[in-house]
Amino acid sequence: MDTKNYTSQTPYHFDEGDDGSLSALGIDTDRDRKTFNCKAIRQTDIIDKSFWVLDYFGDIMGKDGKMKYIFKAKYNLEDDESEAFKVWTGSTEIFFILDKLREMNKFPRKVTLRRRGRGGMYFE
């Protein structure tokens, strides 16, 4: 199919044996890839709050072209998984702490999110 000239009005054409699914093309999802299936909150909503950091993904290119990390957390370690939340951060200070915790194999870890003036966020 010529995708350059494709419009929603163009009739679909699939090769024989292609039902239009990803599996027909041999594309499978990465079942080993971790995901954080929980609500997303903003860093500004948790400034000066303490919580447990459970895990993170690093080196994710954001829509703005800047490197980001995303971490998963809970306010109380014994809270149900449905209470977990994820937070995107662009703070290199937080990147350093998260990477160091992984290197030391020290998750989960209780932290407090702080803000320096109007500037950067950091864990304490």
HELIX and SHEET records of a PDB file:
HELIX    1   1 THR A    3  ASN A    5  5                                   3    
HELIX    2   2 SER A   23  LEU A   25  5                                   3    
HELIX    3   3 GLN A   43  ILE A   46  5                                   4    
HELIX    4   4 GLU A   81  GLU A   83  5                                   3    
HELIX    5   5 THR A   92  MET A  104  1                                  13    
SHEET    1   A 6 LYS A  39  ALA A  40  0                                        
SHEET    2   A 6 PHE A  85  THR A  89  1                                        
SHEET    3   A 6 MET A  67  LYS A  74 -1                                        
SHEET    4   A 6 SER A  50  MET A  61 -1                                        
SHEET    5   A 6 ARG A 109  ARG A 115 -1                                        
SHEET    6   A 6 MET A 121  PHE A 123 -1                                        
END                                                                             
